[in-house]
Amino acid sequence: MSNRRKFLKNSALSSAALLSSSITFLSSCSNDTPKKLIKMKDLNISLAQWSLNEAFFAGDLDPNNFAAIAKKDYGINAIEYVNQFYKEKGNDEKFWNGLRAKADQVGVQSLLIMVDDEGDLGDASEEKIQQSVENHYKWVNAAKILGCHSIRVNAFGEGSKEEVGKALVQGLGKLAEYGAKEKINILIENHGLYSSDANFIVDIIKQVDNPYLGTLPDFGNWCLNAKWGSISDNKCTESFDIYSGVSNFLPYAKGVSAKAYQFDERGNETSIDYIKMLAIVKANGFDGFVGIEYEGKDMTPPEGIKATKTLLEKSWKLLHE
């Protein structure tokens, strides 16, 4: 076991050294980032609300108490909301002020809102693009009230890659302009199809050329031929290299999503090398939050969250020994 630990440590440090010579060291809190994150010496861990989605949808847990749940049950002081649990509250400023008060009371920082089901920002119709952009405004406003730095959006659209790319430049560009006014970042997550082609998304970000448009790289979700992009169970038949994808996204990242599906008997994720991933994160100088997003079936969500947290902490420690 000690030999394995030594091997993993040396491999990780070698990866970091190689990456450092070829990747520009840009952090999520660089001078080019309009809204700076809290910089901490240790790994910053947050909890994505989706990790507990089954309990929230079933009514076993109250999404309004998410901050307290993260703090009390998992010892996590930063959270990432999902708009699906608050669909009827989008424009309710009183509600969002109350939710922020709940988080403040327990000393939990609200980081971002993950936004789904508000239309395709890369739609073929300019009218529908505009409607989708405007549908996202309320979540930008809610994020601002909560004290978040960002909302996460999807880069979906119908048509050829060229057609969708052109539409996304328009849609994401308009939304980033609104985000800039409110000082809220618009983050693209790799969520399947074209959005999981890191080169494609980076090119769009460069074309938009707005510092408020960035990324939320997910360790998983790099499947190119399936919406939402899951690489679990080895069912994806075409995927972008997960390590290259995260590396390409990191210079524009304001957050990182640590996806986990399944663990082996040693507590390692079976499809994602966390040592290698965190070496890439470290090599890029990223000092924002790494959010736990457990989507496995072999453990209960609480068990999966704790296992992911343990793996993150263990892997980060190995990189610093």
N, C-alpha and C positions, 0 to 999 in steps of 0.2 A: 504493500500500500504506500509506504514511504517513497519507494522508487517511482511509483505512478505519479504521486504528488510532485516529486522533483521533475519528472518528465513534463507534466502538464504545465508547471510553473515556467520551466525553461522554454517550452514551446510557445507559451503565451507571450513571454518577454521578447522572444525572437520575432514573433509576429508584430508586436508593437514597434520594435526597432526597425523592421523592414517598412512598415507602414509610415513611420515618422519621416522617412527619407523621400517619400513619394506623395504624401497627402498634405495639403495645406492645413496648418493648424488653425482651424476656425472653431470657436466655441459658440454655444447657444447664448452666451452673454458677451459677445464681442462688441466692439464699438459700432459695428454695422447693425446691431440688433436694437430696435427702438425701445423695447421694453425688457430691461435686464431682469434676469432671474437671480435668486439668492445663491451666492457662491459658498459652498461648504467644502471642507477638506475631505470628508468621507463621501462615499457613494450616496447620492440623494435618491431615495426610493419613494415612489408614490404608488397609489392604488387606483387602477381603472375600475370604474363602477360596473363595467360589463362582466368582470370576474364573478359577480354575484347576481347576474341577470335573472337566473331562474328563480331565485328567492324573491327578487323584487317584483318580477312579473306575476308570481304566484300569490303575492301579498304576505309572504312569510316574513319579509323584512320591509321596512318603510324607507323608501328612497330619500325621504326628507331627513332621515337620521344617518345618512351615509357618512358624514364627517365623524360622528361619534362612534360608528361601527368600525371605521378604519383605525381610529385611535385606540379604542378599548379592546377590540378583538385581535388586532394585528400589530399594534404599536407603530402605525404609520401616520405621519403628520402632514401628508400632502395627498390631494385627491384629484381625480379626473372624472367629471360627470359625463353622463350619456343623455342626450336630449329625449330619447325615447321614453324615459320615465317621467317626463315633465311636459308632454306634448300640449296639454291644455293650459300651461302656465307661461308659455313663451313671452307674451306681452305683459305679464303681471309683475310690475316693478315691486309692488309690496311683497309678493311672494319671494322674489329674489333677494330683496333686502333681509327678509326673515331667514332665508337659507344661509345667507352670509353671516348673520348674527349667530346662527347655530354653529357654524364652523369656527367663528372667532371665539366663541365661548369655550370650545374644547381645544383651542390652539392648533387648528388644522388649516393649512393653506390650500385654497382652491386654485388649481393650475389652468384648467381648460375644460371646454365642453365639446364632446364628440357629437357631431351633427350628422344625422342620417335622414333619409326620406323627405328631403326638401327640394326635389327636382334635380335634374342633371345640369351641372354647370357647363358641360360640353355638349349640350343638346344641339341638334341641327337647326332648330328654329331660333332666330334671334329673339323673338317674343318670349319663348319659353326660357331662354337663357336669362333674360331680364327678370322674369318671374322667379326663377330659381335664386338669382342673386338677391332679390328683395325678400324672398322667404328666409334667407339666412340673416337678415338684418337683426331680427329679434334676438337671435342667439348671440350675436356680437354684443348687443345691448345688455343681455343677461350676463354675459361673461364679464363685461365691464363692471357691473354692479357687484358681482361675486368677488371681484379682485383678481380674476384670471388674467393670464397673459395672452391667451389664444383661444380660437375655436378650431376644431379639426373638421375638415370637409372631405368629400369624395370627388375624385376626378373621373367621373363617368360621362359617357356619351355614346351615341350610336353612329356608326359609319366607319370609314377607313381611318387608319391612324392619322393620316394627314388632315382629314376633315375634323376629327375629334380634337386634334391638337390645335387647330386654328380656332375652333369654338371655345376650347378651354382657355386659350390666351385671352379671349374676349371676356368670358365669364369670370375667371379667376382674377383677371385684371380689374374688372369693375368692383368685385367684392373686396379685393385688396385695397382699393382706393377708399372704400367705406371703412375698412378696418383701420387704415392709417389715420382717418379722421378721429376715430375713437381710441386709437392707440392699442388696438387688439390685433394680434397676428392671425393670419389665415394659414393653417397648416394642412398640407396634403399628406395623407397616409397611403402607403401602398395597400390597396384593398382589392387587388385582383384586376384582371384584364389589362388595359393599357396603363392603368395606374401603378401596376407592379413592374413596369418597364422603367427602371431608374433613369436610364439615359433619356427617355422620352420626357419624363417629368422634369428632370433637371433642365432640359432644353426649354420647356415651357416657362419655368421660373426665370431663366435668363432672358427670355423674350419679354416677359411682363416687367422685369427689372424694377420691382418694388420691394424694399427691404421688409415689408410687412407680409410678404408671401414666402412661406418656408415649408418645412417638411416635419412629419412625425414618423420617422422610420420604425417599422415594426419588425421584430426578429423573424416572424413568420409572414404569412400573407403575400408571398412572392409568386403565387400561381398566376400564370399569364392567360390561361384559358378557362378561368372560373371566377365569377363575381365573388367578392369578399376575399378571395385569394388564399384560402387556407392550404397549407402544405402538410396537414396532419394525415396520418394513416397511409402515407405514400400513394394517395389517390390522384394527385396532380400529375398530369402527363406532360406538361410544359411549364417550366418555371424559370424565373430569373435567379441567378446565383445569389443566395441569401446574404452572403458576406459582402460580395461586391455591391449589392443593392444598398445595404445599410451604410457601407463606406461612401458610396456616391451621394447618398442623402444627407449624411452628417454635416457637411459644411453649411447646410441650410436649415439644420434642425433646431427646434426650440423645445423638443422633448423626444424621448425614446420609449418605445413600447416593448417590454420584455414579454413576448408571447411564450406560453408554455402549454404543451399538450399532454406529455407523458414522461414519467421518470423511471429510470432503472433502479436496481437495488442499491446503488451507491448515491442515489439522489441527483443524478445527472439527467438533463433533458435528452430524450432519445433521438431527436431529429435536429436539434440545434446545439452547437458547441458554445456554451456560455463563456468559457474561457476565451475562445477566439473572438466572439462578439464583443465582449467587454474590452479586449485588447484593442479592437478597432475603435470602440468608443473612446478609450483612453488616448489612443494615438491621435485622434482628432481634437484633443483638448476639450472635449465636451464636458461642461460642468453644470448642466441642467439636471432634471429629474429623469430617472429611469422608472417607468410605470409598469407595475405587475398587471398582466392580463392573462389570467389562467382560463383555458378553454378545453381542458381535458375531461375525460369521462371515467377514468380509472380511480379517481379520488373525488371526494366531495369538494365543492368549491373552497370551503375554508381550509381543507387539507392542502389543496392545490396552491392556494395563495401562500400558505406558510412554507410549502416546499419550494416554491419559486423564490420567495424572500430568502430562505436559507441558501439556496443555490447562488443567488446574486451576491450575497454577503461572502460566501465561501470563495467564489470565483474572484471577486474583487480583492479579497485578502491575499489570495495566491499571486495576484499581479503586483502586489505591493510588498511581499516578503523579501 
